[in-house]
Amino acid sequence: MDLNDFSLLYPSGYKGRDDLPDISPETTEQLELDLLFQLNNSSLEELFTTSPEVIKYRQDVFEDIEACPEIADTLSKVVPILLDIEELRRLATNAASAGGSDTESYLFSLSEIELYTSCLSVMHKGLSGCREKVKSEAFCALCDRITELTESDYYRDLNEKLNALTQRVRDIKSVTVGVNLDSQLRPVYAGVLSFNSRPFKSGEVIDKILRLNFKNDENTCIAPLTPFIKGQSENQQYATTHAFYSAINDVFRSSVRSWRRLVSEYVLENTDFLLSILPEIEFIVKGSRVISALRSRGITLCRPDVRPMEEQALSFRALANPVVALRIEDEIVTNDLEFDRDAWIYVLTGPNRGGKSVITCALGLAVAMCMLGLPVPAEKAVISPCDGIFAHFPTGSDDTIDKGRLGEECARLEEIFDRASKYSLILLDESLSSTGAFEASYIAAEVLTGFAVLGCHALFSTHLHELAAKVDDINADSASRGGVRVDNLVAGIEEGKRSFRILRQRPDGKSYAHDIAEKYNLSLEQIMSKLGGRIKAKEEQEK
């Protein structure tokens, strides 16, 4: 089975990466998607896709993992082994570039074979019971490949040779050296006489007392070689070590040649296959943990109905924010959200801490998770992949030093217009809050009209209730320019309390100014409470 182009994330024969959307690291960070995955061997931004074919391929993969949890457990055990192989290869390359010996190369190869067989053993043991359960193209092919490798005659022969060679190398504990001397007792020739399975014993008296053995035998050292006495220079020690390596190389020369051929023809090919999918394995393991954590939290997940990008379909029933769900223990409020012909773009208003930012991020997270191939936190979802996700959230950017906060906000909005298309998703949370309400509402209306003419999906979460009142004017301007429609959403309050329900309706005219004042401890009740306490304290002092 040829798996040179095998992938756990892309269908067989899938060519090119022209399906990569414009989702920057800043966007994944603002959505806190990076905190969900915390990848070490790849970049999350490189794993997004706009291809419905690829998304469905991955959806099958994650459904298999949920049906057979042993897969994720097995893959998680494989990751550190593959990382060890990568590190071993790095060390071997460094040793070779530094003029390392054939013996070092032999030992590196031996260690890689051991890691390789260990990796296959773990995968075979973990995946063999899953073959009848899996349905995805990826795991069917992977299970079959691992079975083919581990049950082949070649693999059995490899293990036998590995055991023999490992035993041969690991059993070497000492070397017997012979030295010929001339009539003046000067060394004229030296060589290795044998490899021994036992180390030499010290001939010092204290060691003899501890061993209760005062006899000298062929395994007892009667005098150490000078180059290994403490205080000798590095050059002297290197000379002796190099001499030993040269002798050992001569002994192992034939084995090294045959071993290298074995490694190059068989092992490296199959190790490369596993190493090539290491980033994919890590992503799948981390993705399965996210899914498991959300289900344990009681969050409903669904396989979204993926539509072509051109349809610009986007709707959710009972959408939840996965980051918030994993962060708090309170009941999670879900919301329906549907983009249709009368609401291609939404303006979301409501009280502070009423759930506006939560639903804004939830929308971005759900679309992003879909474009990674994961199930999304909703009871039902219909999603067309987008060619980019752009988030305009409050930031502490250093640009504010030079441009001022409003200038920095406007510069980022301009950049979005430079990059976005009608197939993009744009998320704005409290944008333009750095200036007065009149100026902010004016600029925001211009921006929303621009998005409407562009024809993209957008959600603008804002405290600017004046902006919500301008929706009819924005729609009239948009219609005259062939644009899409904008509608209102409101974060609800029930019986004076935040419900965190997001309703598709016009604002009721309340400014929520009292709510804003209360946020900063400046409501009249809060002020009077503070003043009352001070007045009471002063009266008591005067008494």
Beta strands, then each sheet from edge to edge (+ up, - down):
strand 1: 174-181
strand 2: 187-196
strand 3: 305-306
strand 4: 314-319
strand 5: 335-339
strand 6: 345-349
strand 7: 380-383
strand 8: 388-392
strand 9: 424-429
strand 10: 457-461
strand 11: 486-494
strand 12: 497-503
sheet 1: 1+ 2-
sheet 2: 3+ 7+ 4- 5+
sheet 3: 8+ 9+ 10+ 6+ 11+ 12-
end
